Amino acid sequence: MRPATDLATRISQAIISASNRTRPARKWTPLLEQTLHQLGLRDSLSPSLVARVINPYLLTHHSLALGFFNWASQQPNFTHSPLSYHSILKSLSLSRQINAIDSVLKQVKVNKITLDSSVYRFIIPSLIQGKNTQKAFSVFNEVKFNCEDIGPEICNSLLAVLASDGYIDNALKMFDEMSHRGVEFSTIGFGVFIWKFCENAKLGQVLSMLDEVRKRENSMINGSVIAVLIIHGFCKGKRVEEAFKVLDELRIRECKPDFIAYRIVAEEFKLMGSVFEREVVLKKKRKLGVAPRTNDYREFILGLIVERRICEAKELGEVIVSGNFTIDDDVLNALIGSVSSIDPRSAIVFFNFMIEKGRVPTLSTLSNLSKNLCKRNKSDELVEVYKVLSANDYFTDMESYNVMVSFLCTSGRLREAYGVIQEMKRKGLDPDVSFYNSLMEACCREDLLRPAKKLWDQMFASGCSGNLKTYNILISKFSEVGEIEGALRLFHNMLEKRVPPDATTYTSLLEGLCQETNLQAAFEVFNKSVNHDVMLARSILSTFMISLCRRGHFLVATKLLRGLSSDLGHSDSHVILLKSLADAREIITWVVVGYPSGRMSNAPKSVTMFYVFSIWLIGATKNSNQNADFSAVTVYNMWKLSLLIVFSLLRDSFLHKAINCRTPLHDCDFLHSVCCCTTNIVVLPIKSAEANTSPIIPNSLNSFQNASPDLIGDRLS
């Protein structure tokens, strides 16, 4: 067991380490397959080893887990077992990869694999959280004979979500299945179901279901809460007469209605103008009703929020607040924060209720409320909330002021945000760099460059130094609007202040310099990135190439590629240049790197991949009709040259790794696409700086047409 565990640890570490060097990080790429091949795992690969690698090491890295799982399935004589399927489904469920889960489950069905029912404890909640309710129910139906293994908590969660999402027929089937299998009902599961069911169901059917649940020993449902839900369901369905009748029926069944339940019925009669009936209900309330137990509703509402049944939590919260019943602070905070994501107006009602009771929300709740108001462009409501809190002396420290300023800036209320900073200074609180960053970022977003510069001056005048974010905000905006000299000054200033630039700094500045055709400065900035951090320079190289090619600086881009050292060169940059040339319908420039041996099969992987892409790109232009008179001789020579290059590359063992092929290429269409192209292509030689060998490709179209295919073959080999 110990050697297998050690091997699983070594494999997972190798995968994670290699994935950290990819862009984006922790994503599966062909590079990771090369890493696995280098480990020499074929003899020791087994389903149990795959399971040990994924669980626990790759559980939270779903892309790596799925990539490793699929790679293993492609190896000769390997077949997954229930154990390896269990591990990958657990990983995908934890990260809610719904499509991938569906795909793996289809494989399970096709291969007739029997999974341990415990894995569905991960799958079904993941599908529920991913709002794929019908799929969750479908999966449950396949394993409903093992309800005990799935557990009552997940069954109740599925029952609640089916009813909440409007799938009442399936919710009924779920209820019947749980009743038949003896699964215990919870207040949330049965409560949400019966609440929604009452809107259209017959009274007798509702009471029959209630009897079914209540007759069980050790029933855990809360009778008073269920009574409120049933009555509210009837009233919501405009069936107030049945709601009135059920009050007595519920009391008989030990689901004693409390004051909240009676008030719901009374208010519904009031809306109908039935004054007499309302008085009858109020008399019953005084005689038979009981005070609501705050803790019961607290647990139920918080449970709904945990289950993401926000609409139901909102409705019940509104019933309690509208009746001025007691509700705990933590429940109000939870309602304000969660309900604001779906209904800001209702969240403001809960906020105002809290303020009226002389209480204030937590800073976390205020942050959630502010974020959701900003998302829905409710800036007026946001400002009003802050005014109310300011009147209650809520903002007293840097943390609370920071929340207010940052969200005022996010909502575009710059005048109010600037006023807050002045207020802080009057109170003796010195705003730190985060305040100035928020305000400067908002100014730049609104194209208010002059106020942003003024803030920069004020920040330094107050003794506050800028950080990396400060410089990035201003450099990005200066570069965007063409004030490149200002951007360069800021760049040199940050170097003097020993604030290390990051990829954002270099990318913004290089983009601006290319836009203004200040290419010499662009090269100087890029060279600084190389001196600063080679890995950083590699990460921005592709963006630099795109900026150059986008503005037609193809020769400069070529010069850049030729001047790169071996630790900087990357095939992506070559691909960007070729694609940009093709998109611009320019001459396709083929970069040929000379090697002392003169053999292409000695090329590194990056160059190998580059040549393969080059040939593909030529073939991809076959639909262009720029020159219909493209001569047969030229077509033949191009075809012969491409064929020789492909065969030369096939001799290189790197090719299969570079293009992720397990077997040699045998695609006649690939070569046929080359000889069918109808674009007038000039292939120019660009020799490596280190190589003195002569070009292996003719330097003009005419010499290309007249060149002997055999000579070309000799030069290539």
Secondary structure, DSSP 8 states (H G I E B T S, - for coil): -HHHHHHHHHHHHHHHHHHTTSSSTT---HHHHHHHHHHT-TTT--HHHHHHIIIIITTT-HHHHHHHHHHHHTSTT----HHHHHHHHHHHHHTT-HHHHHHHHHHHHHTT----GGGHHHHHHHHHHTT-HHHHHHHHHHSGGGHHHH-HHHHHHHHHHHHHTT-HHHHHHHHHHHHHHT----HHHHHHHHHHHTTTS-HHHHHHHHHHHHTSTT----HHHHHHHHHHHHHHTT-HHHHHHHHHHHHHTT---BHHHHHHHHHHHHHHT-HHHHHHHHHHHHHH-B---HHHHHHHHHHHHHTT-HHHHHHHHHHHHHTT----HHHHHHHHHHHTTT-HHHHHHHHHHHHHTT----HHHHHHHHHHHHHTT-HHHHHHHHHHHHHTT---SHHHHHHHHHHHHHTT-HHHHHHHHHHHHHTT----HHHHHHHHHHHHHTT-HHHHHHHHHHHHHTT----HHHHHHHHHHHHHHT-HHHHHHHHHHHHHTT----HHHHHHHHHHHHHTT-HHHHHHHHHHHHHH-HHHHHHHHHHHHHHHHHTT-HHHHHHHHHT--TTT--HHHHHHHHHHHHHTT---B------TT--GGGS-HHHHHHHHHHHHHHHHTTT--S-TT--HHHHHHHHHHHHHHHHHHHT-HHHHHHTT-SS----HHHHHHHHT--S----B----SS-----SS-SSHHHHHHS-HHHHHHHH-
